[in-house]
Amino acid sequence: EEEQQQKQVVMKIPIEIANHLNRKGGRKKKNIETNTKTQLTVVEKNKSVVELTILAKHDDDDNEKRNNDDGEDDDEDDQNEEDVIEKKLEKRIRVVKIIISSMIRSYTENPDHFVQSKAGGTLEEQQKSRKKRMERLMSARKKRKKGFNDADNDMEQQHSSEKKRTRKFY
């Protein structure tokens, strides 16, 4: 049996990102593993930082065997093949590192996006979110009205020479 080639790298990441990877049945973690052909394991070190181990293995599926009719230069071909395998493993690990580092960058910019939301929230939180939503809607309406009012003011200045009739409501 040939020995299986593998490469392993350990990264330290915030625990919020580890939770983000494992959320919803570990869907994001599984997607990264399948797309990069690696295996991710999370080991908790303390309450704020965890270690993420990235393991890339060489599979037989990856091996493109060449049929050599002449038995010459087998050692050289084996060495080239090992180099190709090594480069593939490094490439897979580099892709995972890029994905995780972009998550870390996003986490440092917006840490509140990685906090797990509570199911439904309390009544106070629901009222706060409604209030924020209403404030956003009202500010958008005011902006729209302000734009219309500017146009209305221009029209009023043009028709200011005409006498306006005012209605009284009792």
C-alpha positions in Angstrom: 0.0 0.0 0.0 1.2 3.5 -0.8 1.4 5.9 2.0 -1.3 8.5 1.8 0.0 12.1 1.5 -1.5 14.7 3.6 -0.9 18.3 4.7 -2.1 19.9 7.9 -2.2 23.5 9.1 -3.6 25.0 12.3 -5.2 28.4 12.5 -6.4 30.4 15.5 -9.8 31.9 15.0 -12.4 33.7 17.1 -15.0 31.4 18.7 -17.8 33.3 16.9 -16.5 32.3 13.5 -16.3 28.6 14.7 -19.9 28.9 15.9 -20.8 30.5 12.5 -19.2 27.5 10.7 -21.1 25.0 12.8 -24.5 26.8 12.7 -27.4 25.2 10.9 -26.1 21.7 11.1 -22.6 22.7 10.0 -23.7 23.6 6.5 -21.1 26.2 5.9 -18.3 24.0 7.2 -19.5 21.1 5.0 -19.7 23.3 1.9 -16.1 24.5 2.5 -14.9 20.9 3.0 -16.6 19.6 -0.1 -15.5 22.5 -2.3 -11.9 22.4 -1.2 -11.6 18.7 -0.6 -10.3 19.3 2.9 -11.3 18.4 6.4 -11.9 21.0 9.1 -11.8 20.3 12.8 -12.4 22.8 15.6 -10.7 22.4 19.0 -11.7 24.9 21.7 -8.8 26.4 23.6 -10.4 29.1 25.7 -13.6 31.1 25.7 -12.6 33.5 23.0 -10.2 31.7 20.6 -10.3 28.2 19.1 -7.9 26.3 16.9 -9.1 25.3 13.4 -7.2 22.4 11.9 -7.2 22.2 8.1 -6.3 18.8 6.8 -5.9 18.1 3.1 -5.4 14.5 2.0 -4.5 13.1 -1.3 -7.2 10.8 -2.7 -6.9 8.1 -5.3 -9.6 10.1 -7.3 -7.1 12.9 -7.7 -4.4 10.6 -9.0 -4.1 10.8 -12.7 -2.2 7.6 -13.4 -0.1 7.6 -16.6 0.6 4.4 -18.4 4.2 4.3 -19.3 5.0 1.7 -22.0 8.7 2.1 -21.4 9.9 1.3 -17.9 12.4 4.1 -17.9 12.5 7.2 -15.6 10.0 5.8 -13.1 11.8 7.5 -10.2 11.7 10.9 -12.0 8.0 10.4 -12.8 7.3 9.5 -9.2 9.1 12.6 -8.0 7.2 14.8 -10.4 3.9 13.2 -9.3 4.7 13.8 -5.7 5.5 17.4 -6.4 2.2 17.8 -8.3 0.3 16.2 -5.3 2.2 18.5 -2.9 1.2 21.6 -4.9 -2.5 20.4 -5.0 -2.5 20.0 -1.2 -1.0 23.4 -0.7 -3.4 25.0 -3.1 -6.4 23.5 -1.2 -5.1 24.7 2.1 -4.5 28.1 0.7 -8.1 28.4 -0.5 -9.4 27.5 2.9 -7.1 30.0 4.5 -8.4 32.7 2.2 -12.0 31.8 3.0 -11.4 31.8 6.8 -9.3 35.0 6.7 -12.1 36.8 4.8 -14.5 35.7 7.5 -12.1 37.0 10.2 -11.9 40.3 8.3 -15.7 40.5 8.1 -15.9 39.7 11.8 -13.6 42.5 12.8 -15.5 45.0 10.7 -19.0 43.8 11.7 -18.9 41.5 14.8 -22.7 41.8 15.4 -23.3 39.9 12.1 -21.8 36.8 13.6 -23.8 36.8 16.8 -26.4 34.1 16.7 -29.9 35.5 16.7 -32.4 34.4 19.3 -35.4 32.6 18.1 -38.2 35.2 18.0 -36.5 37.4 20.6 -38.2 39.0 23.6 -41.2 41.3 23.2 -38.9 44.3 23.9 -36.5 43.3 21.1 -39.4 42.8 18.7 -40.8 46.3 19.6 -37.3 47.8 19.2 -36.9 46.3 15.8 -40.4 47.5 14.8 -39.5 51.0 16.0 -36.3 51.0 14.0 -38.1 49.8 10.9 -40.8 52.5 11.3 -38.1 55.2 11.8 -36.4 54.0 8.6 -39.7 54.1 6.7 -40.5 57.6 8.0 -37.1 59.0 7.2 -37.4 57.6 3.6 -40.9 59.2 3.3 -39.5 62.5 4.5 -36.7 62.4 2.0 -39.2 61.6 -0.8 -41.5 64.4 0.4 -38.6 66.8 0.7 -37.8 66.2 -3.0 -41.4 66.7 -4.0 -41.7 69.9 -1.8 -38.7 71.4 -3.6 -40.5 70.8 -6.9 -43.7 72.2 -5.5 -42.0 75.3 -4.3 -40.7 75.9 -7.8 -44.2 75.6 -9.2 -45.6 77.9 -6.5 -43.1 80.6 -7.4 -44.1 80.4 -11.1 -47.8 80.7 -10.2 -47.4 83.2 -7.4 -48.9 85.9 -9.5 -52.2 84.0 -9.7 -54.6 84.5 -6.7 -55.0 81.4 -4.6 -58.3 80.5 -3.1 -58.2 79.1 0.4 -60.8 76.9 1.8 -61.9 77.1 5.4 -62.9 73.9 7.2 -65.2 74.3 10.2 
